[in-house]
Amino acid sequence: MQNRFIYILFILASVISYGQVNLSLESDKNDYSGKEPVNLTIVLELNGSDLVQQTGLQLPDLSKFNIIGSGSVTNTFIDPATNTLITQKISRIALEPKKKGKIKIGSVLVTINNKIYKTEPFDVLIKDVEKKPIASNTLNDVYLNMEIEDREVYQDQPTIAVLRVYSKNMDNLRKVKNIRLPEQDNINVHPVSFVKSEIDPSGYGNMPSQVLAVFMVFPNEAGYVEVPSVSASVSSFANKNKIVSNKVKLNVRKLPEGSPEGFKNAVGNFNVSVYNASKEKPEIKKPLNVVIKVSGEGNLSDMELPKIAASPDYDVFAPKITSKVSPGTTGIKGEISANYVVIPKKAGAIAIKTEQFAFFNPASKEYVDLGQETLALNAFSHEQILESRSTVEKVNEYTNSFLETVDTPVLKTTSLKVKEKSRFHWNILLTNIFILLGLFIAYLLFKTWQKKRTLVKENVEPKSLGSVAETEKEIREKLTTDVNDYFSYLENLKDNRDYQKFFETLDELDLDIRKQYLQTSSEDFATYLESHKSASIADEYRSLLQRIQLVKYSPVQSSESMDELLIAVVNFYSQISK
């Protein structure tokens, strides 16, 4: 009886150990200062091959934190003692606390084999949360702030940074100069625009603000990357003060595993082409210009370009790099060309191949392998080139070779000129005489017409000047503007994405409309509309001007916002135009 009882206990122990699930949630410590991130570690361990995870890990409410990073790893092995399959999933989350005090971190939930498992909640103590100033303060109350909205990007993927200046005194905004963008080994910075925006009177804390610069940041390593401060100077008559902006942390995600063989560091969307830029026929031991052109949008200025692969059929030399790039919405766009000098070493068919090239597309979150590009050429020997030339081409080549190689003072190019015979040309003399005679007759006719015009003016009675109201009406009729021409022109500029000319034309339209009402400034025109039209039209005019400024100086101008702005412009100016 006792043996049976022991046998039953062994069976129960083996069943319990076979299908065991362990789920835990821990923090690296219990007390934190405001500058330290809260690191959470979630461990899910499945002991047994028949355990099926039906849901992912359901995190607790983390609204009191900012998630600044996350990562996970899965390990699978077999326990040699029990011959049991063990699957271990470890996840780490880095949190940035928003406030100080005791914060409760709830339970993590997961469903396995129709059963819900959860961890026990616990508290962490945040002592002093670091208050992030919008900028660095100076004696003149001028603040710089670097704003980056998208702080979670892939490696070598750009993010847009906006540098804004704040000050209680609006005059100080015009004194900020000498902007120095951040420099660091693990980031590449490319400026987008240094054009200052219009001053916004209702900024942070009701302080006037102004956008100073827009630039792109390309982090070239994964992990937590800190973008250094941007510096500038505030000039005055007495001295020059240096101000710096805040620093911004980026969570740079590592690129997915399984990259193709030709992938190096290209992130974006690209195309590769190769072509022969030489006009002459390919000839052995004579140089050719072979161009590899990479076009698209991404980290175009920083990525490693594909090269021409080595081959025993030709020699290749270092290229000359030329670029035509500009800032885009998702990176640097344009094209970069590598001009190689290639010398064929044999006659016949030659295939010039590029290295394999692949890139990672952040939009689709997958790698794109373009493989190799091939340029097929047929190289000729020197004898074949000579046989294919005509007699005239051969004579020209021999003559040019002789003139270039023979150095003699007797043979000069001036001796090859045809000398004109020294004789008098009567045709030229007669032509000049007729031209002078025609000019004299035209002068007499002009003087006669001028005398008649003077007599007519003396006989015409002076016209009455009329009243001031009639004169103003006449001026307004002369200043009448056809707004439909402006609308058509603005539509074409919008479709062609010439946004700079679009906003210049908007300013011209507003100026012409104000001239119709004899108003010089926008403020006077708004007051005029309020008194002669209605208060609602005046408010609509003020809001339209503000909307134009917001779209004009937006870092990224989308086609949808431009369409909506054009519709608003057409609706308003159509109803007030005369």
C-alpha positions as CSV (number, residue, x, y, z in Angstrom):
1,M,0.0,0.0,0.0
2,Q,2.8,2.3,0.8
3,N,4.6,1.6,-2.5
4,R,1.4,2.5,-4.4
5,F,1.1,5.8,-2.6
6,I,4.7,6.7,-3.4
7,Y,4.1,5.7,-7.1
8,I,1.1,8.1,-7.3
9,L,3.1,10.9,-5.8
10,F,5.8,10.5,-8.5
11,I,3.2,10.5,-11.3
12,L,1.6,13.8,-10.0
13,A,5.0,15.4,-9.7
14,S,5.9,14.5,-13.3
15,V,2.6,15.8,-14.6
16,I,3.0,19.1,-12.7
17,S,6.6,19.6,-14.0
18,Y,5.7,18.7,-17.6
19,G,3.2,21.5,-18.3
20,Q,4.6,24.3,-16.2
21,V,4.2,28.1,-17.1
22,N,6.3,30.7,-15.4
23,L,5.5,34.4,-16.0
24,S,7.3,37.2,-14.2
25,L,7.6,41.0,-14.4
26,E,10.4,42.8,-12.6
27,S,12.1,46.2,-12.5
28,D,15.8,46.7,-12.2
29,K,15.3,48.5,-8.9
30,N,12.6,50.1,-6.8
31,D,13.7,53.8,-6.4
32,Y,14.6,56.0,-9.4
33,S,15.6,59.6,-9.9
34,G,13.9,61.6,-12.6
35,K,16.9,61.2,-14.9
36,E,17.0,57.4,-14.8
37,P,14.9,55.2,-17.1
38,V,12.7,52.5,-15.6
39,N,13.7,49.2,-17.1
40,L,11.1,46.4,-16.9
41,T,12.0,42.8,-17.7
42,I,9.2,40.3,-18.6
43,V,10.1,36.6,-18.7
44,L,7.8,33.9,-20.0
45,E,9.0,30.3,-19.6
46,L,7.1,27.4,-21.1
47,N,8.1,23.9,-19.9
48,G,6.6,21.4,-22.3
49,S,6.0,20.9,-25.9
50,D,2.2,20.8,-25.6
51,L,1.9,24.5,-24.4
52,V,0.5,26.8,-27.0
53,Q,0.7,30.6,-26.5
54,Q,-2.7,31.9,-27.8
55,T,-2.1,35.7,-27.2
56,G,0.8,38.0,-27.0
57,L,1.9,39.6,-23.8
58,Q,-0.7,42.2,-22.8
59,L,1.1,45.1,-21.1
60,P,-0.4,47.0,-18.1
61,D,-1.4,50.7,-18.2
62,L,1.8,52.7,-18.9
63,S,0.2,56.0,-19.5
64,K,2.2,57.6,-16.7
65,F,5.4,56.8,-18.6
66,N,6.9,57.5,-22.0
67,I,8.1,54.3,-23.8
68,I,11.6,55.2,-25.0
69,G,12.6,51.7,-26.1
70,S,11.8,48.0,-26.2
71,G,13.2,44.7,-27.3
72,S,12.7,41.0,-27.0
73,V,14.6,37.6,-27.5
74,T,13.4,34.0,-27.6
75,N,15.5,31.0,-26.5
76,T,14.6,27.3,-26.9
77,F,16.5,24.4,-25.4
78,I,15.9,20.9,-24.0
79,D,16.5,20.1,-20.4
80,P,18.8,17.0,-20.4
81,A,17.7,15.9,-16.9
82,T,13.9,15.7,-17.7
83,N,14.1,15.7,-21.6
84,T,11.6,18.5,-21.6
85,L,11.4,21.3,-24.3
86,I,11.8,24.7,-22.6
87,T,10.9,27.9,-24.4
88,Q,12.0,31.2,-22.8
89,K,10.8,34.6,-24.0
90,I,12.5,37.7,-22.5
91,S,11.2,41.2,-23.2
92,R,12.7,44.5,-22.0
93,I,10.9,47.9,-21.9
94,A,12.6,51.2,-21.1
95,L,10.2,53.8,-19.6
96,E,10.6,57.5,-18.9
97,P,8.5,58.7,-16.0
98,K,6.2,61.7,-16.5
99,K,5.7,62.6,-12.8
100,K,7.3,61.9,-9.4
101,G,5.9,59.8,-6.5
102,K,4.8,56.2,-6.1
103,I,3.6,54.7,-9.4
104,K,1.9,51.3,-9.6
105,I,2.8,49.0,-12.4
106,G,0.0,46.6,-13.1
107,S,0.0,43.0,-14.3
108,V,1.1,41.4,-17.6
109,L,-1.4,39.0,-19.0
110,V,-1.0,36.1,-21.4
111,T,-3.3,33.2,-22.5
112,I,-1.8,29.7,-22.8
113,N,-3.9,26.6,-23.5
114,N,-7.1,28.5,-22.8
115,K,-5.8,29.6,-19.4
116,I,-4.9,33.2,-18.4
117,Y,-1.7,33.8,-16.5
118,K,-0.7,37.1,-15.0
119,T,2.0,38.7,-12.9
120,E,1.7,40.5,-9.6
121,P,1.5,44.3,-9.6
122,F,4.2,46.3,-7.8
123,D,5.1,50.0,-7.1
124,V,8.1,52.0,-8.1
125,L,9.2,55.3,-6.4
126,I,10.2,58.2,-8.6
127,K,12.0,60.8,-6.6
128,D,12.5,63.9,-8.8
129,V,11.3,64.1,-12.4
130,E,13.6,66.2,-14.5
131,K,11.7,69.2,-15.8
132,K,12.7,69.6,-19.4
133,P,13.0,73.3,-20.3
134,I,12.0,74.3,-23.7
135,A,15.5,75.8,-24.2
136,S,18.6,77.1,-22.5
137,N,18.2,80.5,-20.8
138,T,20.3,83.6,-21.3
139,L,20.6,87.0,-19.8
140,N,18.2,88.3,-22.5
141,D,15.5,85.7,-21.8
142,V,16.0,84.0,-25.2
143,Y,15.3,80.3,-25.4
144,L,16.1,77.7,-28.1
145,N,14.1,74.5,-28.4
146,M,14.8,71.6,-30.7
147,E,11.6,69.7,-31.5
148,I,11.6,66.2,-33.0
149,E,8.2,64.5,-33.2
150,D,9.2,61.1,-34.6
151,R,11.7,59.8,-32.0
152,E,11.5,56.2,-33.0
153,V,13.1,55.4,-36.3
154,Y,15.1,52.7,-37.9
155,Q,18.9,52.9,-38.3
156,D,19.9,55.3,-41.2
157,Q,16.2,56.5,-41.4
158,P,15.8,60.3,-41.2
159,T,13.7,62.2,-38.7
160,I,12.8,65.9,-39.0
161,A,14.0,68.3,-36.4
162,V,12.7,71.9,-36.0
163,L,14.7,74.6,-34.2
164,R,12.5,77.3,-32.6
165,V,13.5,80.4,-30.6
166,Y,11.3,81.9,-27.8
167,S,11.6,85.2,-26.1
168,K,9.4,87.6,-24.1
169,N,10.9,90.5,-26.0
170,M,10.1,90.2,-29.7
171,D,13.1,92.3,-30.7
172,N,15.5,89.6,-29.4
173,L,14.2,87.1,-32.0
174,R,15.9,89.1,-34.7
175,K,19.2,89.1,-32.9
176,V,19.7,85.3,-33.0
177,K,22.4,84.4,-35.6
178,N,25.2,81.9,-36.3
179,I,23.2,78.7,-35.9
180,R,25.4,75.6,-35.5
181,L,23.8,72.3,-36.1
182,P,24.8,69.3,-33.9
183,E,27.8,67.1,-34.9
184,Q,28.3,63.6,-33.6
185,D,29.8,60.4,-34.9
186,N,26.6,58.3,-34.5
187,I,24.4,60.8,-36.4
188,N,24.5,62.5,-39.8
189,V,22.8,65.9,-40.0
190,H,21.6,67.6,-43.3
191,P,20.0,71.1,-43.3
192,V,16.6,71.5,-44.9
193,S,16.0,75.2,-44.5
194,F,17.5,78.2,-42.7
195,V,14.7,80.6,-43.7
196,K,13.1,82.2,-40.6
197,S,9.4,81.9,-40.4
198,E,6.9,84.6,-39.4
199,I,6.9,85.4,-35.7
200,D,4.2,83.6,-33.8
201,P,2.9,85.8,-31.0
202,S,1.2,82.9,-29.1
203,G,4.0,80.4,-28.4
204,Y,4.9,78.4,-25.4
205,G,3.8,80.3,-22.3
206,N,2.4,83.0,-24.5
207,M,5.9,83.9,-25.5
208,P,6.5,85.0,-29.2
209,S,8.4,82.3,-31.1
210,Q,10.0,81.9,-34.5
211,V,11.3,78.9,-36.5
212,L,15.0,79.4,-37.2
213,A,16.0,76.2,-39.0
214,V,14.7,72.8,-40.1
215,F,17.1,69.9,-40.5
216,M,17.2,66.1,-40.9
217,V,18.9,63.7,-38.5
218,F,20.1,60.3,-39.7
219,P,21.2,58.0,-36.8
220,N,23.7,55.5,-38.1
221,E,23.7,53.1,-35.1
222,A,20.9,51.3,-33.3
223,G,20.0,51.8,-29.6
224,Y,19.4,55.0,-27.6
225,V,21.0,57.9,-29.5
226,E,21.1,61.4,-28.1
227,V,21.0,64.3,-30.5
228,P,23.3,67.0,-29.1
229,S,22.2,70.6,-28.6
230,V,22.0,73.2,-31.3
231,S,23.9,76.4,-30.5
232,A,23.4,80.0,-31.7
233,S,24.5,83.5,-30.7
234,V,22.4,86.5,-29.6
235,S,24.2,89.7,-30.8
236,S,23.8,93.1,-29.2
237,F,25.7,96.3,-29.2
238,A,27.4,95.4,-25.9
239,N,28.3,91.8,-26.3
240,K,27.4,88.5,-27.9
241,N,25.9,85.7,-25.8
242,K,25.9,82.0,-26.7
243,I,22.7,80.0,-26.3
244,V,22.1,76.3,-26.7
245,S,19.0,74.2,-27.2
246,N,17.8,71.1,-25.4
247,K,19.0,67.6,-26.2
248,V,16.6,65.0,-27.7
249,K,16.8,61.2,-27.2
250,L,16.0,58.9,-30.1
251,N,15.1,55.2,-29.9
252,V,16.8,53.8,-33.0
253,R,15.5,50.4,-34.0
254,K,17.9,47.9,-35.3
255,L,17.2,46.8,-38.9
256,P,15.5,43.4,-39.2
257,E,17.5,40.2,-39.6
258,G,17.9,38.4,-42.9
259,S,19.4,41.3,-45.0
260,P,20.4,40.3,-48.6
261,E,24.0,39.9,-49.6
262,G,24.2,43.3,-51.3
263,F,22.8,45.3,-48.4
264,K,25.2,47.7,-46.8
265,N,23.5,50.8,-45.3
266,A,21.0,52.0,-47.9
267,V,17.6,52.9,-46.3
268,G,14.8,54.3,-48.4
269,N,13.6,53.6,-51.9
270,F,16.1,53.6,-54.7
271,N,16.8,52.6,-58.3
272,V,20.1,51.8,-60.0
273,S,21.1,52.2,-63.6
274,V,24.4,51.9,-65.5
275,Y,25.2,53.4,-69.0
276,N,28.1,54.3,-71.3
277,A,28.7,58.1,-71.4
278,S,31.4,58.0,-74.1
279,K,30.5,59.0,-77.6
280,E,33.2,57.0,-79.3
281,K,33.1,53.3,-80.1
282,P,34.6,51.0,-77.4
283,E,38.2,50.3,-78.2
284,I,40.7,48.1,-76.4
285,K,43.3,50.0,-74.3
286,K,41.2,53.2,-74.7
287,P,39.3,54.7,-71.7
288,L,35.5,54.7,-71.5
289,N,33.3,56.7,-69.2
290,V,30.8,54.3,-67.5
291,V,28.3,56.0,-65.1
292,I,26.4,54.2,-62.3
293,K,23.5,56.4,-61.3
294,V,21.5,55.8,-58.0
295,S,18.2,57.7,-57.7
296,G,15.5,57.8,-55.2
297,E,14.8,59.1,-51.6
298,G,16.4,58.1,-48.3
299,N,19.9,58.4,-46.9
300,L,21.1,59.1,-50.4
301,S,24.0,61.4,-49.4
302,D,25.3,59.0,-46.7
303,M,24.9,55.5,-48.1
304,E,27.5,53.4,-49.8
305,L,27.1,53.4,-53.5
306,P,27.4,50.2,-55.6
307,K,30.7,49.9,-57.4
308,I,31.8,48.3,-60.7
309,A,32.8,44.7,-60.0
310,A,36.4,43.7,-60.9
311,S,36.9,41.6,-64.0
312,P,39.8,40.3,-66.1
313,D,38.1,41.8,-69.2
314,Y,38.7,45.4,-68.2
315,D,40.5,47.8,-65.8
316,V,38.5,50.1,-63.6
317,F,39.7,53.2,-61.8
318,A,38.3,55.3,-58.9
319,P,35.1,57.2,-59.8
320,K,34.2,60.9,-59.8
321,I,31.1,61.5,-57.7
322,T,28.5,64.1,-58.7
323,S,25.2,64.6,-56.9
324,K,21.9,66.5,-57.6
325,V,20.0,66.2,-54.3
326,S,17.5,68.1,-52.3
327,P,15.5,67.6,-49.1
328,G,12.4,65.5,-49.5
329,T,9.6,64.3,-47.2
330,T,11.2,60.9,-46.2
331,G,14.9,61.7,-46.7
332,I,17.3,63.2,-49.2
333,K,15.9,62.8,-52.8
334,G,17.6,63.2,-56.1
335,E,20.3,61.3,-57.8
336,I,24.0,60.5,-57.3
337,S,26.3,59.5,-60.2
338,A,29.6,57.7,-60.0
339,N,31.6,58.3,-63.2
340,Y,34.1,55.5,-63.7
341,V,37.0,55.2,-66.2
342,V,37.0,51.7,-67.7
343,I,39.6,50.4,-70.1
344,P,38.8,47.3,-72.1
345,K,41.5,44.7,-72.2
346,K,40.2,42.4,-75.0
347,A,38.2,42.7,-78.2
348,G,34.7,41.4,-78.5
349,A,31.7,41.2,-76.1
350,I,32.4,42.6,-72.6
351,A,29.9,42.7,-69.7
352,I,30.5,45.4,-67.2
353,K,28.7,44.5,-64.0
354,T,28.0,46.4,-60.8
355,E,28.2,45.0,-57.3
356,Q,25.0,43.6,-55.9
357,F,22.8,46.3,-54.3
358,A,20.0,46.0,-51.9
359,F,18.2,48.5,-49.6
360,F,15.7,48.5,-46.7
361,N,12.4,50.2,-47.3
362,P,11.0,51.6,-44.0
363,A,7.5,52.1,-45.6
364,S,7.1,48.4,-46.3
365,K,9.5,47.3,-43.5
366,E,11.3,44.9,-45.8
367,Y,14.5,44.5,-47.8
368,V,14.5,45.0,-51.6
369,D,17.3,43.2,-53.5
370,L,18.0,44.9,-56.9
371,G,20.9,42.4,-57.7
372,Q,23.4,43.4,-60.3
373,E,23.2,45.8,-63.2
374,T,25.0,44.8,-66.4
375,L,26.2,47.0,-69.3
376,A,26.9,45.0,-72.4
377,L,29.6,46.4,-74.7
378,N,31.4,45.2,-77.9
379,A,35.0,46.4,-77.8
380,F,36.9,46.7,-81.1
381,S,40.6,46.5,-81.9
382,H,42.5,49.5,-83.3
383,E,42.6,47.9,-86.8
384,Q,38.8,47.3,-86.7
385,I,38.2,51.0,-85.8
386,L,40.4,52.1,-88.7
387,E,38.7,49.8,-91.2
388,S,35.2,51.1,-90.2
389,R,36.1,54.8,-90.8
390,S,35.5,56.6,-94.1
391,T,38.2,58.2,-96.2
392,V,37.3,61.7,-95.0
393,E,37.5,60.6,-91.3
394,K,40.9,59.1,-91.9
395,V,42.2,62.3,-93.6
396,N,40.8,64.5,-90.7
397,E,42.4,62.2,-88.1
398,Y,45.8,62.3,-89.8
399,T,45.6,66.1,-90.2
400,N,44.7,66.6,-86.6
401,S,47.4,64.3,-85.4
402,F,49.9,66.2,-87.5
403,L,48.9,69.6,-86.2
404,E,48.9,68.4,-82.6
405,T,52.2,66.7,-82.7
406,V,54.4,68.7,-85.1
407,D,55.8,71.9,-83.5
408,T,57.1,74.2,-86.2
409,P,57.0,78.0,-86.4
410,V,56.6,77.9,-90.2
411,L,53.2,76.4,-90.2
412,K,50.6,78.7,-88.6
413,T,46.8,78.6,-88.6
414,T,46.7,82.1,-90.0
415,S,48.3,80.9,-93.2
416,L,45.2,78.7,-93.8
417,K,42.9,81.7,-94.0
418,V,41.6,82.7,-97.4
419,K,42.7,86.3,-98.2
420,E,40.1,88.6,-99.7
421,K,40.8,90.6,-102.9
422,S,41.4,94.4,-102.3
423,R,38.7,96.0,-104.5
424,F,35.9,98.6,-104.0
425,H,32.3,97.3,-103.5
426,W,29.8,99.6,-105.1
427,N,26.8,97.6,-103.9
428,I,27.7,98.3,-100.2
429,L,28.1,102.0,-100.9
430,L,24.7,102.3,-102.6
431,T,23.0,100.3,-99.8
432,N,24.3,102.6,-97.2
433,I,23.2,105.7,-99.1
434,F,19.6,104.3,-99.4
435,I,19.6,103.6,-95.6
436,L,20.6,107.1,-94.7
437,L,18.1,108.6,-97.1
438,G,15.3,106.5,-95.5
439,L,16.3,107.6,-92.0
440,F,16.2,111.3,-93.1
441,I,12.7,110.9,-94.6
442,A,11.4,109.2,-91.4
443,Y,12.8,112.1,-89.4
444,L,10.9,114.7,-91.5
445,L,7.6,112.7,-91.2
446,F,8.0,112.5,-87.4
447,K,8.6,116.2,-87.0
448,T,5.5,117.0,-89.2
449,W,3.3,114.6,-87.0
450,Q,4.6,116.2,-83.9
451,K,3.6,119.7,-85.0
452,K,0.1,118.6,-85.9
453,R,-0.3,116.9,-82.5
454,T,0.7,120.2,-80.7
455,L,-2.0,122.2,-82.7
456,V,-4.7,119.6,-81.8
457,K,-3.8,119.9,-78.1
458,E,-4.1,123.7,-78.1
459,N,-7.6,123.5,-79.7
460,V,-9.0,120.9,-77.2
461,E,-10.9,122.4,-74.2
462,P,-9.6,121.3,-70.8
463,K,-11.7,118.5,-69.4
464,S,-13.4,118.9,-66.0
465,L,-11.6,117.1,-63.2
466,G,-14.8,116.1,-61.5
467,S,-15.5,115.4,-57.9
468,V,-13.3,113.4,-55.5
469,A,-15.8,110.5,-55.5
470,E,-15.8,110.4,-59.4
471,T,-12.0,110.4,-59.4
472,E,-11.9,107.6,-56.8
473,K,-14.4,105.6,-58.8
474,E,-12.3,106.0,-62.0
475,I,-9.1,104.9,-60.1
476,R,-10.9,101.7,-58.8
477,E,-12.1,100.9,-62.3
478,K,-8.5,101.1,-63.6
479,L,-7.3,98.9,-60.7
480,T,-9.8,96.1,-61.3
481,T,-8.2,92.7,-61.2
482,D,-9.3,89.6,-62.9
483,V,-8.9,87.1,-60.1
484,N,-9.8,84.1,-62.3
485,D,-6.4,84.5,-64.0
486,Y,-4.8,84.3,-60.6
487,F,-6.8,81.2,-59.6
488,S,-5.7,79.3,-62.8
489,Y,-2.1,80.3,-62.3
490,L,-2.2,79.2,-58.6
491,E,-3.8,75.8,-59.6
492,N,-0.9,75.2,-62.1
493,L,1.8,76.1,-59.5
494,K,0.1,73.7,-57.0
495,D,0.0,70.9,-59.4
496,N,3.7,71.4,-60.3
497,R,4.6,71.6,-56.6
498,D,6.3,75.0,-57.1
499,Y,5.2,76.1,-53.6
500,Q,7.6,79.0,-53.3
501,K,6.1,80.7,-56.4
502,F,2.6,79.7,-55.2
503,F,2.9,81.8,-52.0
504,E,4.6,84.7,-53.9
505,T,1.6,84.8,-56.3
506,L,-0.8,84.7,-53.3
507,D,0.9,87.8,-52.0
508,E,0.5,89.5,-55.4
509,L,-3.2,88.6,-55.4
510,D,-3.7,90.0,-52.0
511,L,-1.9,93.2,-52.9
512,D,-4.0,93.7,-56.1
513,I,-7.2,93.2,-54.2
514,R,-6.2,95.7,-51.6
515,K,-5.3,98.2,-54.3
516,Q,-8.9,97.9,-55.6
517,Y,-10.1,99.2,-52.2
518,L,-7.2,101.8,-51.9
519,Q,-5.8,100.0,-48.8
520,T,-2.1,99.7,-48.3
521,S,-1.7,97.2,-45.5
522,S,-3.5,94.0,-44.4
523,E,-4.6,95.5,-41.1
524,D,-6.2,98.6,-42.8
525,F,-7.9,96.3,-45.3
526,A,-9.3,94.1,-42.5
527,T,-10.6,97.3,-40.8
528,Y,-12.1,98.5,-44.1
529,L,-13.9,95.1,-44.6
530,E,-15.3,95.2,-41.1
531,S,-16.8,98.7,-41.5
532,H,-18.0,98.5,-45.2
533,K,-18.7,94.7,-45.5
534,S,-19.3,92.8,-42.3
535,A,-17.4,91.7,-39.2
536,S,-17.6,88.0,-40.3
537,I,-15.8,88.8,-43.7
538,A,-13.1,90.7,-41.8
539,D,-12.6,87.8,-39.4
540,E,-12.5,85.4,-42.4
541,Y,-9.8,87.5,-44.0
542,R,-7.7,87.5,-40.8
543,S,-8.0,83.8,-40.4
544,L,-7.1,83.2,-44.0
545,L,-3.9,85.2,-43.7
546,Q,-3.0,83.2,-40.6
547,R,-3.7,79.9,-42.4
548,I,-1.5,81.0,-45.3
549,Q,1.4,81.6,-43.0
550,L,1.0,78.3,-41.2
551,V,1.0,76.3,-44.4
552,K,3.8,78.4,-45.9
553,Y,6.2,77.8,-43.1
554,S,5.2,74.2,-42.3
555,P,8.2,71.9,-42.4
556,V,6.4,69.5,-44.7
557,Q,3.8,70.9,-47.1
558,S,1.4,68.1,-48.1
559,S,-0.7,68.1,-51.3
560,E,-3.9,67.9,-49.2
561,S,-3.1,71.0,-47.2
562,M,-2.3,72.9,-50.4
563,D,-5.6,71.8,-51.9
564,E,-7.6,73.0,-48.9
565,L,-5.7,76.3,-48.8
566,L,-6.4,77.0,-52.5
567,I,-10.1,76.3,-52.1
568,A,-10.3,78.7,-49.2
569,V,-8.4,81.4,-51.2
570,V,-10.8,81.0,-54.2
571,N,-13.9,81.1,-52.0
572,F,-12.8,84.3,-50.1
573,Y,-11.4,86.4,-52.9
574,S,-14.2,85.6,-55.3
575,Q,-16.8,87.2,-53.0
576,I,-14.8,90.4,-52.2
577,S,-13.3,90.9,-55.7
578,K,-14.9,93.7,-57.8
